[in-house]
Amino acid sequence: MEWWFTLDLAGVMVVAVTGCLAAARKRLDLFGAVVFAVLTGVGGGTLRDLLLDVPVFWIQKPVYVLAAAGTGLITFVWMRYCRIPHGTLRVADALALGLFTLLGTQKALAVGAHPVIAVVMGLSTGVAGGAIRDVLAAETPMILGREIYASASLLGATLIVTISWLEIAPPWGAAIGFVATVGLRLAAIRWGLQLPSAIARG
C-alpha cells in the first residue's frame, strides 16, 4: 500500500537522522556518520522481518538504504553549517520510536501474527534502531536505562493491538498508538520521568 511505503520510508529517514546526530557527538567523519545513519535506519525493520520470517524490506526495495544514506549525508552537511538545536536528538528519537512501534505492530498484524507477538514486534522494532545506534556510539542503550523508553513503545503497541482487536477503524488505532508512544516519551524527557530501579537490600 502506498501509505504504508510512505510511512515506512519516513520512519527510516527519521531514525537515520538520530544515527547521524549520534555520530556527530562522537565527532565522526562523513563516512562514519552515513554508516551510523544507514545501520540505525534499517536496523529495527531488519530485526522485525527476520523474526517474522518475511523478506527483509530493504533487500526487496534498496530505496530504503539510499534514503537512509541520503538523509545521513544531508544531516551531516546541515550540522556542518548550522547550529543543532538543543534536544534535537531526543525529539527525533521519540518520533522514530513512535513510527517504528506503529510499523512493527501493524506489519505483524498484517501477516497474521498472534496479538502478543504483534506487541513484541512493535516493541522490538521501535527500540532496535536506537539500541544499535547507542552500541555503535559506545553508550548504554536507552532500553537498558531507567528512562521511560521501551515502556512507551510497549504502551503504543498494546494500544494498537487492542484497538485492532476491537475492530475499530485501523487509522484510529495507528494514530492513537503513535501519539501515546511519542507523547509518553516526550513527557518523560520534559519532566524527567523514570521507572523505579532495583534496590539491593544489604
C-alpha positions as CSV (number, residue, x, y, z in Angstrom):
1,M,0.0,0.0,0.0
2,E,1.2,3.5,-0.9
3,W,0.6,4.9,2.6
4,W,2.5,2.1,4.2
5,F,5.5,2.6,2.0
6,T,5.5,6.3,2.6
7,L,5.2,5.9,6.4
8,D,7.9,3.2,6.4
9,L,10.3,5.4,4.4
10,A,9.6,8.3,6.7
11,G,10.4,6.1,9.7
12,V,13.7,5.0,8.2
13,M,14.7,8.6,7.4
14,V,13.8,9.9,10.9
15,V,15.8,7.2,12.6
16,A,18.7,7.8,10.2
17,V,18.7,11.4,11.4
18,T,19.2,10.2,15.0
19,G,22.1,8.0,13.9
20,C,23.8,10.9,12.2
21,L,23.3,13.1,15.2
22,A,24.8,10.4,17.5
23,A,27.8,10.2,15.1
24,A,28.3,13.9,15.4
25,R,28.5,13.7,19.1
26,K,31.4,11.3,18.6
27,R,33.0,13.6,16.1
28,L,33.0,11.0,13.3
29,D,33.7,11.9,9.7
30,L,31.3,11.8,6.8
31,F,31.6,8.1,6.2
32,G,31.1,7.2,9.8
33,A,28.0,9.5,10.0
34,V,26.4,7.9,6.9
35,V,27.2,4.4,8.3
36,F,25.5,5.3,11.6
37,A,22.5,6.7,9.6
38,V,22.1,3.6,7.5
39,L,22.5,1.0,10.3
40,T,20.3,2.9,12.6
41,G,17.7,3.5,9.9
42,V,17.2,-0.1,8.8
43,G,18.1,-1.9,12.0
44,G,14.7,-2.1,13.6
45,G,12.9,-3.2,10.5
46,T,15.5,-5.8,9.7
47,L,15.1,-7.4,13.1
48,R,11.3,-7.3,12.6
49,D,11.3,-9.0,9.3
50,L,13.8,-11.7,10.3
51,L,11.7,-12.6,13.4
52,L,8.5,-12.6,11.3
53,D,10.3,-14.8,8.7
54,V,9.3,-12.4,5.8
55,P,11.5,-10.9,3.1
56,V,13.7,-8.1,4.6
57,F,12.2,-4.8,3.4
58,W,15.4,-3.0,2.3
59,I,16.6,-6.1,0.3
60,Q,13.3,-6.0,-1.6
61,K,13.5,-2.2,-2.1
62,P,17.0,-0.8,-1.9
63,V,15.5,2.7,-1.9
64,Y,15.3,2.4,1.9
65,V,19.1,2.2,2.1
66,L,19.5,5.1,-0.4
67,A,17.0,7.2,1.6
68,A,18.9,6.5,4.9
69,A,22.3,7.2,3.3
70,G,20.9,10.4,1.7
71,T,19.3,11.5,5.0
72,G,22.6,10.9,6.8
73,L,24.5,13.0,4.2
74,I,22.0,15.9,4.3
75,T,22.1,15.9,8.1
76,F,25.9,15.8,8.2
77,V,26.0,18.9,5.9
78,W,23.4,20.6,7.9
79,M,25.3,20.1,11.1
80,R,28.5,21.4,9.5
81,Y,26.9,24.8,8.7
82,C,24.0,25.2,11.1
83,R,23.7,25.1,14.9
84,I,21.9,22.0,16.2
85,P,19.0,23.0,18.5
86,H,19.3,21.5,22.0
87,G,17.3,18.3,22.4
88,T,17.1,17.6,18.7
89,L,18.3,14.1,19.0
90,R,15.9,13.2,21.8
91,V,12.9,14.7,20.0
92,A,13.8,12.9,16.7
93,D,14.3,9.7,18.6
94,A,10.9,10.0,20.2
95,L,9.3,10.4,16.8
96,A,11.3,7.5,15.4
97,L,10.2,5.3,18.4
98,G,6.6,6.1,17.7
99,L,6.8,5.4,14.0
100,F,8.7,2.1,14.2
101,T,6.5,0.9,17.0
102,L,3.5,1.5,14.8
103,L,5.1,0.0,11.7
104,G,6.3,-3.1,13.6
105,T,3.0,-3.8,15.2
106,Q,1.0,-3.2,12.0
107,K,3.2,-5.4,9.9
108,A,2.9,-8.3,12.4
109,L,-0.8,-8.0,12.4
110,A,-0.8,-7.9,8.6
111,V,0.9,-11.2,8.4
112,G,-1.5,-12.8,10.9
113,A,0.8,-12.9,13.9
114,H,-0.8,-13.5,17.4
115,P,-1.6,-10.3,19.2
116,V,1.1,-10.9,21.8
117,I,3.6,-11.4,19.1
118,A,2.4,-8.2,17.4
119,V,3.1,-6.3,20.6
120,V,6.6,-7.8,20.8
121,M,7.3,-6.9,17.2
122,G,6.2,-3.4,17.8
123,L,8.4,-3.1,20.8
124,S,11.4,-4.7,19.2
125,T,11.1,-2.7,16.0
126,G,10.7,0.5,18.0
127,V,13.8,0.1,20.2
128,A,16.2,-1.9,18.0
129,G,17.4,1.0,15.8
130,G,18.1,3.2,18.8
131,A,19.9,0.3,20.6
132,I,22.1,-0.3,17.5
133,R,22.9,3.4,17.4
134,D,23.8,3.6,21.1
135,V,26.0,0.4,20.9
136,L,27.9,1.8,17.9
137,A,28.4,5.1,19.8
138,A,29.7,3.1,22.8
139,E,26.9,4.3,25.0
140,T,24.5,2.4,27.2
141,P,21.3,1.7,25.1
142,M,18.3,3.6,26.5
143,I,16.4,0.4,26.6
144,L,18.7,-0.7,29.5
145,G,18.3,2.6,31.4
146,R,15.7,3.9,33.8
147,E,14.3,6.3,31.3
148,I,10.7,5.7,30.0
149,Y,11.6,4.5,26.6
150,A,10.8,0.8,25.9
151,S,7.8,1.2,28.1
152,A,6.5,4.0,25.9
153,S,6.8,1.7,22.9
154,L,5.1,-1.1,24.8
155,L,2.2,1.1,25.6
156,G,1.8,2.2,22.0
157,A,2.0,-1.3,20.6
158,T,-0.5,-2.6,23.1
159,L,-3.0,0.1,22.3
160,I,-2.7,-0.6,18.5
161,V,-3.3,-4.3,19.0
162,T,-6.2,-3.7,21.4
163,I,-7.9,-1.3,19.1
164,S,-7.4,-3.7,16.2
165,W,-8.9,-6.5,18.3
166,L,-11.9,-4.3,19.0
167,E,-12.3,-3.9,15.2
168,I,-12.1,-0.1,15.3
169,A,-11.1,1.5,12.0
170,P,-7.3,0.9,11.5
171,P,-6.3,4.5,11.1
172,W,-7.6,5.3,14.6
173,G,-5.6,2.5,16.2
174,A,-2.4,3.6,14.4
175,A,-2.9,7.2,15.3
176,I,-3.6,6.6,19.0
177,G,-0.7,4.2,19.3
178,F,1.7,6.6,17.7
179,V,0.5,9.6,19.8
180,A,0.7,7.5,23.0
181,T,4.2,6.4,22.3
182,V,5.6,9.8,21.3
183,G,3.6,11.6,24.0
184,L,4.8,9.4,26.8
185,R,8.4,9.6,25.6
186,L,8.3,13.4,25.3
187,A,6.7,13.7,28.7
188,A,9.4,11.6,30.2
189,I,12.1,13.8,28.6
190,R,10.3,17.0,29.7
191,W,9.7,16.1,33.3
192,G,12.4,13.5,33.9
193,L,10.0,10.6,34.4
194,Q,11.8,7.3,35.2
195,L,10.9,3.8,36.1
196,P,11.8,2.6,39.7
197,S,15.2,1.0,39.9
198,A,16.0,-2.3,41.6
199,I,17.3,-1.7,45.2
200,A,19.6,-4.3,46.7
201,R,18.9,-5.0,50.3
202,G,22.1,-5.1,52.4
